[in-house]
Amino acid sequence: MGAYDFFYTAFGHVILTICLIFRYATSKGYWTDPYVQYFVRSLGERKAPEINRGYYACVGGMNHLDAFLRKTVCNCQIVKLGAGLDTTFWRLKVLPRKYIEVDFPMIKHTCSYIVVYLFRTKPPLLKPLIETYSTDSLLLNGHSLDSDRHCIIGADLRDIPGLDDKLKKFHLNPKLPTLFLSECVLVYMTPDQSSKQVNWASDTFHTAMFVNYEQVNMMDRFGQVMIENLQRRQCNLAGVGVCQSLESQKERFLKTVWENVDALDMVTVYSVIPQDDVANGTSSPPTLSICWATKDKFKQVHMGLSQVAF
């Protein structure tokens, strides 16, 4: 299967749909992203305001990333699980020691070549990032790309030993504070697989934070409509059982060795983030949530990761 052929599969269609939502929402001014146009060129069809605002709340809710960078004074690592065609790295104003994106090999194969294309053909766009790549060449090899500060890896997140081996190969340091970001990824794994994923993260890294943006309240009518729509596209939410409530979302982390866990639905998130740049009216969908967990093996009180909250 070729890199672009992947996007004609059921799962690839879901990833492309999410990218199109981001592209459309930014075109309507929900948030600013000068890079997404190079990853997804088409605006696609009009998206409902509820959908746009749900992802606007997601972008706002992911401010955990900025708080983590401040707490660690950028002496940290960030791992984006199920990164898709994500532009978060490009939008960062300050950089961690290493930013690693992981997704299926065919997705990251496409992403890697987009990065090389941008680097070679859009120097004004990349001006803030030139130093990121200045001390070495971009190392492009199959489904991976590596540089001093930015790394793109093709891997199956369900294969924990394989994922762990690849991250070691690209010099991820378990002793450095590490932030894991996951957006609508764990729900495509079985509950057992996602539990192993969050358990591996907490077991492997001494000081860590895990932020998971995902479905919630999936047993109500709104959630059932979402499930039915995805099933018609032959896309199964294998982990939907964990998405029944905020409590079930938190329980996945509490059952492992994460020490502090909290969660909010997107209706609550949307109500408290600045809204000067979007029209008032429709709220965010009630079927999305953000859950975050922290752990610190050495109890570094001065770092205060447990205090990072929305």
C-alpha positions in Angstrom: 0.0 0.0 0.0 1.4 3.4 -1.0 1.5 6.4 1.4 -1.4 8.1 -0.2 -3.4 4.9 -0.7 -3.6 4.7 3.1 -6.0 7.7 3.2 -8.6 5.7 1.2 -8.9 3.1 3.9 -11.6 3.5 6.6 -9.1 4.6 9.3 -7.2 6.8 6.9 -10.5 8.5 6.0 -11.1 9.4 9.6 -7.6 10.9 9.9 -8.1 12.9 6.7 -11.5 14.1 8.0 -10.0 15.4 11.2 -7.3 17.2 9.2 -10.0 18.8 7.0 -11.9 20.0 10.1 -8.7 21.7 11.4 -8.1 23.2 7.9 -11.7 24.5 7.7 -11.8 25.8 11.3 -8.6 27.8 10.9 -9.9 29.3 7.7 -12.8 30.6 9.7 -10.6 32.2 12.3 -11.2 29.9 15.2 -7.4 29.8 15.8 -4.3 30.7 13.8 -2.2 28.0 12.0 -0.1 29.1 9.0 1.2 25.6 8.5 -2.0 23.4 8.2 -2.5 24.6 4.5 0.6 22.7 3.5 -0.5 19.5 5.1 -4.1 19.7 3.9 -4.7 21.9 0.9 -8.5 21.5 0.5 -10.9 23.2 2.8 -13.5 20.5 2.2 -17.2 20.9 2.9 -18.6 23.3 5.4 -18.4 22.0 9.0 -21.0 22.6 11.7 -20.2 25.2 14.3 -20.4 22.6 17.0 -17.6 20.6 15.4 -15.4 23.7 14.8 -15.8 24.8 18.4 -15.1 21.3 19.7 -11.7 21.4 18.1 -11.2 25.0 19.1 -11.7 23.9 22.7 -9.3 21.0 22.0 -6.6 23.5 20.9 -7.3 25.7 23.9 -7.3 22.7 26.2 -4.0 21.5 25.0 -2.4 24.6 26.8 -1.1 21.9 29.1 1.7 21.8 26.6 2.7 25.4 27.2 2.4 24.9 31.0 4.6 21.8 30.8 7.3 23.7 28.9 7.3 26.4 31.5 7.4 24.1 34.4 10.4 22.2 33.0 12.1 25.3 31.5 12.0 23.4 28.2 14.4 20.7 29.6 11.9 18.0 28.5 10.6 15.8 25.8 7.2 15.8 24.1 5.7 12.7 22.4 2.7 13.1 20.2 0.9 9.7 19.9 -1.2 9.2 16.8 0.1 12.5 15.4 -1.4 12.2 12.0 -0.7 15.3 9.9 -0.3 17.4 13.0 1.2 20.9 13.1 1.7 21.4 16.8 5.5 21.3 16.6 5.5 24.1 14.0 3.3 26.3 16.1 5.5 26.1 19.3 7.0 29.4 20.3 9.7 27.6 22.4 11.0 24.1 21.8 11.6 21.2 24.1 14.8 19.2 24.0 13.1 16.8 21.6 9.6 16.7 20.0 8.6 13.3 18.7 5.6 12.4 16.5 4.4 8.8 16.2 1.8 7.3 14.0 1.2 4.5 11.5 4.2 4.2 9.1 2.2 5.2 6.0 1.0 8.4 7.7 4.4 9.4 8.9 5.9 8.5 5.6 3.7 11.2 4.0 4.3 13.7 6.8 8.1 13.2 6.5 8.1 14.1 2.9 5.9 17.1 3.5 8.4 18.4 6.1 11.3 18.0 3.6 9.3 19.7 0.9 8.5 22.7 3.2 12.2 22.9 4.3 13.4 23.0 0.7 10.7 25.2 -0.9 9.3 27.5 1.8 12.2 29.1 3.7 10.3 32.2 4.8 7.7 29.9 6.4 10.4 28.0 8.2 12.5 30.9 9.3 11.6 30.5 13.1 12.6 26.8 12.8 15.8 27.0 10.7 18.0 26.6 13.9 16.1 23.4 14.7 17.7 21.8 11.7 20.9 23.8 11.3 23.3 21.5 13.2 22.6 18.4 11.2 20.9 17.3 8.0 17.4 16.0 7.9 17.8 12.2 8.2 15.0 10.7 6.1 14.8 6.9 6.2 11.7 5.1 5.1 8.9 6.0 7.5 11.1 8.2 9.8 12.7 11.6 9.9 15.2 12.8 12.5 16.9 16.0 13.5 18.3 17.5 16.7 14.9 18.6 18.0 12.2 17.1 15.8 11.6 13.4 15.1 8.9 11.7 13.1 8.5 7.9 13.6 6.3 5.4 11.9 5.1 2.8 14.4 2.0 0.8 15.6 1.1 2.2 19.0 -0.4 -1.2 19.9 3.0 -2.9 19.6 4.5 -1.6 22.9 7.9 -3.5 22.5 8.3 -2.2 19.0 7.4 1.3 19.9 9.8 1.3 22.9 12.6 0.0 20.6 12.1 2.8 18.1 11.9 5.5 20.7 15.2 4.3 22.2 16.7 4.3 18.7 15.8 8.0 18.4 17.3 8.7 21.8 14.2 9.4 23.9 15.5 9.7 27.4 13.4 8.2 30.2 15.1 10.3 32.8 13.9 13.6 31.2 10.4 15.0 32.1 8.2 13.8 29.3 4.8 14.9 28.1 2.5 12.5 26.1 -0.2 14.1 23.9 -3.0 11.9 22.5 -6.0 13.2 20.5 -8.7 10.7 19.6 -6.2 7.9 19.5 -6.8 5.5 22.4 -10.4 5.1 21.5 -9.3 3.1 18.4 -7.5 0.6 20.6 -9.2 -2.0 22.8 -9.4 -1.1 26.5 -6.6 -3.6 27.2 -4.3 -2.1 24.6 -4.9 1.5 25.7 -4.3 0.5 29.4 -1.0 -1.1 28.4 -0.1 2.1 26.5 -0.7 4.4 29.5 0.9 1.9 31.9 4.0 1.7 29.7 4.3 5.5 29.7 4.1 5.7 33.5 6.4 2.7 34.0 9.1 3.9 31.6 9.4 7.6 32.3 10.5 8.9 35.7 8.6 12.2 35.5 5.7 12.4 33.1 2.4 13.9 32.1 -0.2 12.3 29.8 -2.9 14.5 28.1 -5.7 12.6 26.4 -8.3 14.3 24.2 -11.1 11.9 23.5 -14.7 11.0 23.3 -16.9 10.9 26.4 -20.6 10.3 27.2 -20.7 7.8 24.3 -23.8 6.0 25.7 -26.1 9.0 25.1 -27.9 9.7 21.9 -25.3 12.1 20.5 -22.6 9.5 21.1 -24.6 6.7 19.5 -25.1 8.8 16.4 -21.3 9.3 16.2 -20.7 5.5 16.6 -23.3 4.7 13.9 -21.7 7.2 11.5 -18.3 5.7 11.9 -19.6 2.1 11.6 -21.1 3.0 8.3 -17.5 3.8 7.2 -16.3 0.5 8.5 -14.4 2.3 11.3 -14.8 0.6 14.7 -14.2 2.4 18.0 -12.7 -0.5 19.8 -12.2 1.4 23.0 -15.6 3.1 23.3 -16.2 1.2 26.6 -13.7 3.5 28.3 -15.5 6.6 27.0 -18.7 6.3 29.0 -18.0 9.1 31.4 -15.3 11.3 32.8 -14.9 8.9 35.7 -14.2 6.0 33.3 -11.7 8.1 31.5 -9.9 8.8 34.7 -10.1 5.2 35.9 -7.9 4.1 33.0 -5.0 6.1 34.4 -5.8 5.5 38.1 -5.6 1.7 37.6 -1.9 2.1 36.6 0.8 4.1 38.5 -0.3 7.6 37.5 -0.5 9.7 40.7 -2.8 12.6 39.9 -5.6 12.5 37.4 -8.3 14.9 36.4 -10.7 15.4 33.4 -13.2 18.0 31.9 -15.7 17.7 29.1 -15.3 20.1 26.2 -18.5 22.0 27.2 -16.7 23.1 30.4 -13.5 23.8 28.6 -15.2 25.9 26.0 -16.9 27.9 28.7 -13.7 29.1 30.3 -11.2 29.7 27.5 -11.0 33.1 25.8 -13.7 33.5 23.1 -13.0 36.9 21.7 -11.9 35.4 18.4 -15.0 33.3 17.8 -18.7 34.0 17.6 -20.8 33.3 20.7 -23.7 30.9 20.5 -23.5 27.2 20.0 -21.5 25.3 22.6 -18.9 22.6 22.1 -20.1 19.0 21.6 -20.8 17.1 24.8 -19.1 14.0 23.5 -15.5 15.2 23.8 -13.3 15.5 26.9 -9.7 16.2 28.0 -8.1 14.0 30.7 -4.7 14.6 32.1 -2.5 12.5 34.5 0.9 13.2 36.1 3.6 11.2 38.0 6.9 12.0 39.5 9.1 9.2 40.6 11.5 11.5 42.5 8.8 13.8 43.9 10.4 16.9 42.5 8.2 19.4 44.4 9.8 22.4 42.7 8.6 21.1 39.3 5.0 21.0 40.5 3.5 18.9 37.6 0.6 17.9 39.7 -0.4 21.6 39.7 -0.7 21.8 36.0 -4.4 22.0 35.3 -6.7 23.6 32.9 
